[in-house]
Amino acid sequence: MPRAHLPPPTFDVDHWSDAAARAALGTVVDSVATMIGFKVASLGLVQGDWLRIVSLVGDELLPAEAQVGHAFPLADVRADLDRAEGLGRFRFLADDGPAGDEVTGWVPVETALGAPGAGDALAVHKDRAWHPHDLLAAPLHATDGTWIGLISVDIPEDGLRPDRAQRQQLERYAELAERTLRVALDREGLSRRTRMAEATRHVVRLASSWDDLDRVFEQCRSWLLDGFAADVVTIRTYPWDDHDEGGTAPVEAPALVVDEIRDLARRGWQRQSVTVLHAELDDPASGPLPVDAQTANAEVMLRQGVTSMAVVPMGAGDTCLGHLVVARGPDGAPFTEDELLPLMDVGRDMGRSVANAHALIREHAAAARSAELATYKSDLLSTVSHELKNPLSVMSGHLELLEEESVGEDDPGLRRTVHALRRATTRMSRLVDDLLVLARASDTDNAESFEVLDAVAVATEALDLHALAAQRGGVDLRVEASQAWLPVRADPVALERAIGNLVGNAVKYTPSGGWVVIGAWPVGSDVVVEVRDTGVGISEADQAQLFTEFFRSTDPQVRRRPGTGLGLTITRRVAEQLGGRVEVESEIGRGSRFRLVLPRAT
């Protein structure tokens, strides 16, 4: 075994592999000691640059620095084995020098010399006597030849170095120990991959949710700590638009380190790879960071109690949006490729979550700006319309007086002028009325004016309003309703105008001999008011813009008829204000069908 060293902190063997594998290793080590006759037997596990004791018999004979969980520098163990004599699987390093009373190996000299039979063995079998500094150990390998562990024995019961028969037995136990350790490592790997897969699955689920991003980060952090056996996990997002950086609580570090880690993450995102940093490097210039940043980062890592950290870029598309740092202390195993690949997957999933959150925030901001503009527009329309309505009323009144006085006049030009002004004023008044209704329908705070109305009654009133125009145009106008009471909750003025606009348009654009039918019936939890006609129809191109403010059809037959271009806009706004919708089906030359679908009042 290696000579005296200061090992790293204690390793908690209870969290390595599983209980069955640990028990199997303990049985092998105990059998080596019992069946072959050694007071001390141990099995060590190779972890990075250290050999950790994971199973031990004879711990009462050993000093504190040689107990289960402690580690020895692997380089020292290799050096001892390189000098040892090969005995099959085992390596024997004889030390025939004078014995002292200092602790030079893993068994104190006085313990070895005080073992039963030790003195007699030295006197009778000087050529085979076991010396306190003797080393007998067998490296254990994976199927690919990688060194995975070491089984060793010390203090023979008879005080003698093992003979041929004992060595043959040791060979069999070393082979058994190797197979058992492979199984234990496979189970540990499976357990680690299972934990990683579980953590990754939860991260994917959390990242796919629309929950608060800070909550997602904190929950992901918990899963990553456990799933990747990490001691520290931090998640940071970079500044975007007019928003500051975010994420979990940042580690206090110099600006140089922060900037270099971000640059490292951005480069990693371009390569789609994770970068591992170490606190201790033989040559700081060999690290992925500039020397000054590497030195400063190492100080930060050691201050946090970590010795290795994986920098995982988070991003979406071509943009790196942040990074994760998954760090381990001196007890942690080195990061493997099996871990870095799923960590990169985590970075992609969390990057999508960050991108979705950014998009949602932008969408909310745009919706808020849109709502502000809509409110401003509604207020402007309402104010302007009200300001126009009073002077238009005055003008209309005076024109009416002039019209009455001009009846007896012999000047036909005067009468034409008065009639033209009268028609223009009427059109202007209709436009102002439409603007007022449009502003009212666009007001989201107008719910206090809502009443429970009968859709059939409103449809009948629309028929009465347009009956004369239909009669003059030779259009058959009628109402078809499945029942007498179809309640909807709406602003009376707005609903009357919404249905009236559909009926008015149908009558206006249906030629003589055609018909217009107003229907009303319940459909599930909705009320449908339908207006269908045999009019001129609407082209597909016009249908795409039909509900746009001030839109007038390109059809010459339609443009010959006067209109403000606001009627269908008002109908759509009223429907949306009430939580409903407007549907249209039309074909040139075959008529149109408009459906106003509104929630049924309870």
C-alpha positions in Angstrom: 0.0 0.0 0.0 1.1 3.6 -0.4 3.2 5.3 2.2 1.9 7.9 4.6 -0.1 10.8 2.9 -2.8 13.3 3.8 -5.9 11.9 2.1 -8.8 14.0 0.9 -12.0 14.2 3.0 -13.8 11.0 4.0 -15.8 9.3 1.3 -19.3 8.1 2.3 -19.3 4.6 1.1 -23.0 4.1 1.9 -23.8 6.2 -1.2 -21.7 4.2 -3.6 -23.3 1.5 -5.7 -26.1 -0.4 -4.0 -26.5 -2.4 -0.8 -26.3 -5.8 -2.6 -23.1 -4.9 -4.4 -21.5 -3.5 -1.3 -22.4 -6.6 0.6 -21.0 -8.9 -2.1 -17.7 -7.0 -2.0 -17.6 -7.3 1.8 -18.1 -11.0 1.6 -15.2 -11.4 -0.8 -12.9 -9.4 1.3 -13.9 -11.2 4.5 -13.4 -14.6 2.7 -9.9 -13.6 1.7 -9.0 -12.8 5.3 -10.7 -15.8 6.9 -10.0 -18.5 4.4 -6.4 -17.7 3.6 -5.4 -16.4 7.0 -4.8 -12.7 7.0 -5.8 -10.3 9.8 -6.2 -7.4 7.4 -7.7 -7.4 3.9 -9.1 -4.5 1.9 -10.6 -3.6 -1.4 -9.9 -0.1 -2.9 -11.8 1.6 -5.7 -10.0 3.8 -8.3 -11.6 7.2 -8.5 -9.8 9.6 -10.7 -6.4 10.2 -9.1 -7.2 8.4 -5.9 -7.7 4.9 -4.5 -10.5 4.8 -2.0 -11.0 2.0 0.5 -14.6 0.7 0.1 -14.4 -2.6 2.0 -12.1 -3.6 4.9 -11.5 -6.4 7.4 -9.3 -5.7 10.4 -10.1 -2.0 10.7 -9.3 -2.2 14.4 -5.7 -2.8 13.6 -5.4 0.2 11.3 -4.8 3.9 11.9 -7.5 6.5 11.2 -6.0 7.4 7.8 -6.5 3.9 6.5 -10.2 3.3 7.3 -13.1 2.8 4.9 -13.8 5.8 2.8 -10.3 7.3 3.0 -8.1 7.6 -0.1 -4.5 7.4 -1.2 -2.9 9.1 -4.1 -3.1 6.7 -7.0 0.3 7.7 -8.3 2.0 6.4 -5.1 0.2 3.1 -5.4 1.3 2.7 -9.0 4.9 3.5 -8.0 4.8 0.8 -5.3 3.3 -1.8 -7.7 5.8 -0.9 -10.4 8.6 -1.9 -8.1 6.9 -5.1 -6.9 7.5 -8.7 -8.0 4.8 -10.2 -10.2 3.1 -13.2 -8.6 0.3 -13.9 -11.1 -2.4 -11.3 -10.5 -0.7 -10.1 -7.3 2.3 -7.9 -6.9 4.6 -8.5 -4.0 6.9 -5.8 -2.7 9.3 -7.2 -0.1 10.9 -4.8 2.3 13.8 -6.5 4.2 15.2 -3.4 5.8 15.4 -2.8 9.5 12.0 -2.3 11.2 11.3 0.9 13.1 8.4 2.0 15.2 7.1 4.7 12.9 4.1 4.5 10.6 5.5 4.1 7.2 2.7 2.1 5.5 -0.9 1.6 6.1 -0.3 -0.9 9.0 1.8 0.4 12.0 5.1 -1.4 12.4 4.4 -2.3 16.1 1.0 -3.8 15.0 2.7 -6.1 12.4 5.5 -7.1 14.8 3.1 -7.8 17.6 1.0 -10.2 15.5 0.8 -13.8 16.9 3.6 -15.8 15.5 5.4 -12.8 14.0 8.5 -13.3 16.3 8.7 -17.0 15.8 8.3 -16.6 12.0 11.2 -14.2 11.9 13.4 -16.6 13.9 12.4 -19.9 12.2 11.5 -18.9 8.6 13.7 -15.8 8.0 13.3 -16.3 4.2 9.5 -16.3 4.4 8.9 -14.1 7.4 6.4 -11.3 6.8 8.0 -7.9 7.3 5.9 -4.8 8.5 6.6 -3.0 5.2 5.7 -5.9 2.9 3.1 -5.2 0.2 0.8 -7.9 -1.4 -1.9 -6.5 -3.7 -3.6 -7.3 -6.9 -4.8 -4.7 -9.4 -8.4 -5.2 -10.6 -9.4 -4.3 -14.1 -12.4 -3.7 -16.2 -13.1 -5.8 -19.4 -11.3 -3.2 -21.4 -8.2 -3.4 -19.2 -8.9 -0.1 -17.3 -7.6 -0.2 -13.7 -10.7 -0.1 -11.5 -9.5 -1.3 -8.1 -7.0 -3.0 -5.8 -7.4 -5.9 -3.4 -4.6 -6.2 -0.8 -3.8 -8.3 2.3 -1.6 -7.7 5.4 -0.6 -9.3 8.7 -0.8 -13.1 8.0 -2.0 -15.2 10.9 1.2 -17.3 10.8 3.5 -14.3 10.3 4.7 -15.8 7.0 4.5 -14.7 3.4 2.0 -16.9 1.6 3.2 -20.1 0.0 2.2 -21.5 -3.4 -1.1 -23.0 -2.2 -2.1 -19.7 -0.5 -1.1 -17.7 -3.6 -3.3 -19.9 -5.8 -6.2 -19.3 -3.4 -5.5 -15.6 -3.5 -5.6 -15.7 -7.3 -9.1 -17.2 -7.2 -10.3 -14.6 -4.8 -8.7 -11.8 -6.8 -10.5 -13.0 -9.9 -13.8 -13.2 -7.8 -13.1 -9.7 -6.4 -12.6 -8.3 -9.9 -15.9 -9.8 -11.2 -17.7 -8.5 -8.1 -16.2 -5.1 -8.5 -17.2 -4.9 -12.1 -20.8 -5.8 -11.2 -20.7 -3.1 -8.5 -19.4 -0.5 -10.9 -22.0 -1.6 -13.5 -24.7 -1.1 -10.9 -23.3 2.2 -9.8 -23.2 3.3 -13.4 -26.8 2.1 -13.9 -27.8 3.9 -10.7 -26.0 7.0 -11.8 -27.6 6.9 -15.3 -31.0 6.3 -13.8 -30.5 9.3 -11.5 -29.4 11.4 -14.4 -32.2 10.2 -16.6 -34.7 10.9 -13.8 -33.2 14.4 -13.3 -33.2 15.0 -17.0 -36.8 13.9 -17.4 -38.0 16.2 -14.6 -35.9 19.1 -16.1 -37.6 18.4 -19.5 -41.0 18.4 -17.9 -40.3 21.6 -15.9 -38.7 23.3 -18.9 -41.8 22.5 -21.0 -44.1 24.1 -18.5 -45.2 27.7 -18.6 -44.5 28.2 -14.9 -42.6 31.1 -13.5 -39.1 30.9 -14.7 -37.5 31.4 -11.3 -39.6 28.6 -9.9 -38.5 26.3 -12.8 -34.9 27.2 -12.2 -35.1 26.4 -8.5 -36.8 23.0 -9.1 -34.4 22.1 -11.9 -31.5 23.0 -9.6 -32.8 20.5 -6.9 -33.0 17.7 -9.5 -29.6 18.4 -11.0 -28.0 18.4 -7.5 -29.3 14.9 -6.8 -29.3 13.5 -10.3 -25.7 14.5 -11.2 -24.2 14.0 -7.7 -23.3 17.7 -7.6 -22.4 19.9 -4.6 -23.2 23.2 -6.3 -25.6 24.1 -9.1 -26.1 27.6 -10.4 -28.3 28.7 -13.3 -27.8 32.1 -14.9 -29.5 33.8 -17.8 -27.9 36.7 -19.8 -29.3 40.2 -20.2 -31.8 40.5 -23.1 -33.9 43.4 -24.5 -34.2 45.8 -21.6 -34.1 43.0 -19.0 -31.2 42.3 -16.6 -29.6 38.9 -16.1 -31.4 36.4 -13.9 -31.5 32.9 -12.6 -30.6 31.3 -9.2 -28.4 33.2 -6.8 -25.1 34.0 -8.5 -21.7 33.0 -7.0 -19.7 36.0 -6.0 -16.9 36.3 -8.5 -14.7 39.0 -10.1 -16.1 40.5 -13.3 -13.2 38.9 -15.2 -14.4 35.4 -14.2 -18.0 36.2 -15.0 -17.2 37.5 -18.5 -14.9 34.6 -19.3 -17.4 32.0 -18.1 -20.0 33.6 -20.4 -17.7 33.6 -23.3 -16.8 30.0 -22.6 -20.6 29.1 -22.5 -21.2 31.0 -25.8 -18.4 29.1 -27.5 -19.7 25.9 -26.0 -23.2 26.6 -27.5 -21.7 27.0 -30.9 -19.9 23.7 -30.5 -22.8 22.1 -28.6 -20.5 20.9 -25.9 -19.9 21.2 -22.2 -16.6 22.4 -20.8 -15.1 21.1 -17.5 -12.9 23.4 -15.4 -10.6 22.3 -12.6 -9.5 24.2 -9.6 -6.0 22.7 -9.8 -4.0 22.4 -13.0 -0.4 21.5 -13.3 -0.2 24.1 -16.0 -2.8 26.9 -15.8 -2.1 27.8 -19.4 -3.4 24.4 -20.5 -6.9 25.2 -19.3 -9.7 26.6 -21.5 -9.6 30.0 -19.8 -6.8 32.6 -20.0 -4.3 32.2 -17.3 -5.4 35.2 -15.2 -9.1 34.1 -15.5 -8.1 30.5 -14.7 -6.3 31.5 -11.6 -9.1 33.8 -10.4 -11.7 31.1 -11.1 -9.7 28.5 -9.2 -9.8 30.8 -6.2 -13.6 31.2 -6.5 -14.0 27.4 -6.9 -11.9 26.6 -3.8 -13.7 29.3 -1.9 -17.0 27.5 -2.7 -15.5 24.1 -1.8 -15.5 22.7 -5.3 -12.7 21.3 -7.3 -14.3 20.6 -10.7 -17.2 22.3 -12.5 -19.1 21.7 -15.8 -20.1 24.8 -17.7 -23.2 23.9 -19.6 -24.5 26.4 -22.2 -28.2 27.1 -22.4 -29.7 28.4 -25.6 -32.1 28.1 -28.5 -31.4 28.3 -32.2 -28.1 30.1 -32.7 -28.3 32.1 -29.5 -26.7 31.3 -26.1 -29.2 32.6 -23.5 -27.3 31.6 -20.3 -25.4 28.8 -18.7 -25.5 26.2 -15.9 -22.6 25.4 -13.6 -22.7 21.9 -12.1 -19.8 21.6 -9.7 -18.4 18.9 -7.4 -16.2 19.0 -4.4 -13.1 16.9 -3.7 -15.3 13.9 -2.9 -17.0 14.0 -6.2 -16.0 11.7 -9.1 -14.6 13.2 -12.3 -17.2 14.2 -14.9 -17.5 11.6 -17.6 -18.7 11.7 -21.2 -21.8 9.8 -20.1 -22.6 12.8 -17.8 -21.7 15.6 -20.2 -24.0 14.4 -23.0 -27.2 14.5 -20.9 -26.0 17.8 -19.3 -25.9 19.3 -22.8 -29.4 18.0 -23.4 -30.4 19.8 -20.2 -28.9 23.0 -21.5 -30.9 22.7 -24.7 -34.2 22.0 -22.8 -33.6 24.8 -20.3 -32.6 27.1 -23.2 -35.9 26.4 -24.9 -37.7 27.2 -21.6 -35.8 30.5 -21.3 -36.6 31.3 -25.0 -40.3 30.5 -24.4 -40.3 32.7 -21.3 -38.7 35.6 -23.3 -41.3 35.1 -26.0 -44.1 35.1 -23.5 -42.9 38.3 -21.8 -42.5 40.0 -25.2 -46.0 38.8 -26.1 -47.5 40.1 -22.9 -45.6 43.4 -23.4 -46.9 43.7 -27.0 -50.5 42.8 -25.8 -50.2 45.5 -23.1 -49.0 48.1 -25.7 -51.8 46.9 -28.0 -54.4 47.3 -25.2 -53.1 50.8 -24.4 -53.3 51.8 -28.1 -56.7 50.3 -28.4 -57.9 52.2 -25.3 -56.3 55.4 -26.7 -57.9 54.8 -30.0 -61.3 54.2 -28.5 -61.0 57.3 -26.3 -60.0 59.3 -29.3 -62.9 58.0 -31.4 -65.3 58.7 -28.7 -64.0 62.2 -28.0 -63.8 63.2 -31.6 -67.3 61.7 -32.4 -68.8 63.6 -29.5 -67.2 66.8 -30.5 -68.4 66.4 -34.1 -72.0 65.3 -33.1 -73.0 68.6 -31.5 -72.0 70.9 -34.5 -73.5 68.3 -36.9 -76.8 68.5 -35.0 -76.7 72.3 -35.3 -75.9 72.1 -39.0 -78.6 69.6 -39.6 -81.2 71.7 -37.8 -80.4 74.8 -39.8 -80.3 72.9 -43.1 -83.8 71.6 -42.3 -85.0 75.1 -41.8 -83.4 76.1 -45.1 -84.9 73.1 -46.8 -88.4 74.1 -45.7 -87.9 77.7 -46.8 -86.5 76.7 -50.1 -89.6 74.8 -51.0 -91.4 77.9 -52.1 -88.4 79.4 -53.9 -88.2 79.5 -57.6 -84.4 79.0 -57.6 -83.8 75.2 -58.4 -80.1 75.7 -57.8 -80.7 76.7 -54.2 -82.9 73.7 -53.6 -80.2 71.3 -55.1 -77.6 72.9 -52.9 -79.7 72.6 -49.7 -80.5 68.9 -50.6 -76.9 68.1 -51.2 -75.8 69.7 -47.9 -78.6 67.8 -46.2 -77.4 64.4 -47.6 -73.8 65.2 -46.8 -74.8 66.1 -43.2 -76.8 62.9 -42.9 -73.9 60.8 -44.1 -71.6 62.6 -41.7 -74.0 62.0 -38.8 -74.1 58.3 -39.7 -70.3 58.1 -39.7 -70.2 59.8 -36.3 -72.8 57.4 -34.9 -70.8 54.5 -36.2 -67.6 55.8 -34.6 -69.4 56.2 -31.3 -70.7 52.6 -31.4 -67.3 51.4 -32.5 -65.7 53.1 -29.5 -68.3 51.7 -27.2 -67.8 48.1 -28.6 -64.0 48.5 -28.2 -64.3 49.5 -24.6 -63.4 46.5 -22.4 -64.7 48.3 -19.3 -68.2 48.7 -20.7 -69.6 45.6 -19.0 -71.7 47.6 -16.6 -74.0 48.7 -19.5 -74.7 45.0 -20.4 -78.3 43.7 -20.0 -79.9 40.3 -20.7 -81.6 40.7 -24.1 -83.7 38.4 -26.3 -81.8 37.8 -29.5 -85.1 36.9 -31.3 -86.5 40.3 -30.3 -83.4 42.2 -31.4 -83.5 40.3 -34.7 -87.2 41.2 -35.2 -86.4 44.9 -34.5 -83.7 44.8 -37.1 -86.3 43.4 -39.6 -88.7 46.2 -38.7 -86.0 48.8 -39.2 -85.1 47.6 -42.7 -88.5 46.4 -43.8 -89.3 49.5 -45.8 -85.9 49.4 -47.6 -86.5 45.8 -48.4 -90.0 46.5 -49.8 -88.7 49.3 -52.0 -85.9 47.1 -53.3 -88.2 44.1 -54.0 -86.5 41.9 -51.4 -88.4 39.3 -49.3 -87.3 39.9 -45.7 -88.3 37.5 -42.9 -87.3 36.1 -39.5 -87.0 32.4 -38.7 -86.6 31.5 -35.0 -86.6 28.1 -33.3 -88.0 29.5 -30.0 -89.3 32.8 -28.6 -86.6 33.5 -26.0 -82.9 33.3 -26.7 -81.1 35.3 -23.9 -77.7 37.0 -24.4 -76.0 39.5 -22.2 -74.9 42.6 -24.1 -75.0 46.4 -24.5 -78.5 47.0 -26.1 -77.3 49.7 -28.5 -74.2 47.8 -29.6 -76.1 44.5 -30.2 -78.9 46.2 -32.1 -76.3 47.9 -34.3 -74.3 44.6 -34.8 -77.3 42.7 -36.0 -78.8 45.7 -37.8 -75.5 46.0 -39.8 -75.8 42.4 -41.1 -79.4 42.8 -42.0 -78.8 46.3 -43.6 -76.0 45.0 -45.8 -78.0 41.9 -46.9 -80.9 44.1 -48.0 -78.7 46.7 -49.6 -76.7 44.2 -51.7 -79.6 41.8 -52.7 -81.2 42.5 -56.0 -84.9 42.7 -56.6 -86.6 39.3 -56.5 -84.1 38.0 -53.9 -84.6 37.2 -50.3 -83.0 37.8 -46.9 -83.7 35.5 -43.9 -82.8 36.3 -40.3 -82.5 33.2 -38.2 -81.9 32.7 -34.5 -81.5 29.4 -32.5 -79.5 27.9 -29.7 -76.3 25.7 -30.3 -75.0 24.2 -27.2 -74.1 27.0 -24.8 -74.3 29.6 -27.6 -76.9 31.6 -29.4 -76.5 31.9 -33.2 -78.0 34.8 -35.1 -77.7 34.1 -38.8 -78.4 36.4 -41.8 -78.3 34.8 -45.2 -79.2 36.3 -48.6 -79.2 35.8 -52.3 -77.2 38.9 -52.9 -74.2 39.7 -55.0 -71.8 37.7 -52.8 -68.3 38.5 -51.7 -65.0 37.5 -53.3 -62.4 35.5 -51.3 -60.0 38.4 -51.5 -62.5 40.8 -50.0 -63.5 38.3 -47.3 -59.9 38.4 -46.0 -60.3 42.2 -45.3 -64.0 42.2 -44.7 -63.9 43.2 -41.0 -61.1 45.8 -41.4 -62.0 49.4 -40.4 -63.1 51.5 -43.4 -62.7 48.7 -45.9 -64.8 49.0 -49.0 -65.1 46.1 -51.5 -63.4 46.4 -54.9 -66.6 45.1 -56.5 -68.2 47.9 -58.6 -71.7 46.7 -57.7 -70.9 47.2 -54.1 -69.0 50.5 -54.4 -72.0 52.1 -56.1 -73.8 51.9 -52.8 -72.9 54.4 -50.0 -71.4 53.2 -46.8 -68.8 54.1 -44.1 -66.8 50.8 -44.1 -67.4 50.4 -40.4 -70.5 48.3 -40.2 -68.9 44.8 -40.2 -66.1 46.1 -38.1 -68.6 47.1 -35.4 -70.3 43.7 -35.7 -67.0 41.9 -35.1 -66.0 44.2 -32.2 -69.4 43.6 -30.5 -69.0 39.9 -30.9 -65.5 39.9 -29.5 -66.5 42.1 -26.6 -69.2 39.6 -25.7 -66.8 36.6 -26.0 -68.3 35.5 -29.3 -67.3 35.6 -33.0 -68.6 36.3 -36.5 -68.4 33.7 -39.3 -69.0 34.3 -43.0 -69.6 32.1 -46.0 -70.0 33.7 -49.4 -69.7 33.2 -53.1 -69.8 35.7 -55.9 -73.3 35.7 -57.5 -74.8 33.3 -55.0 -75.2 35.3 -51.9 -73.8 35.3 -48.4 -74.3 33.8 -45.0 -73.2 35.6 -41.8 -73.4 34.0 -38.4 -73.1 36.0 -35.1 -72.2 33.4 -32.4 -72.7 34.7 -28.8 -72.5 33.1 -25.4 -76.0 32.2 -24.1 -76.9 34.1 -20.9 -77.9 31.9 -17.9 
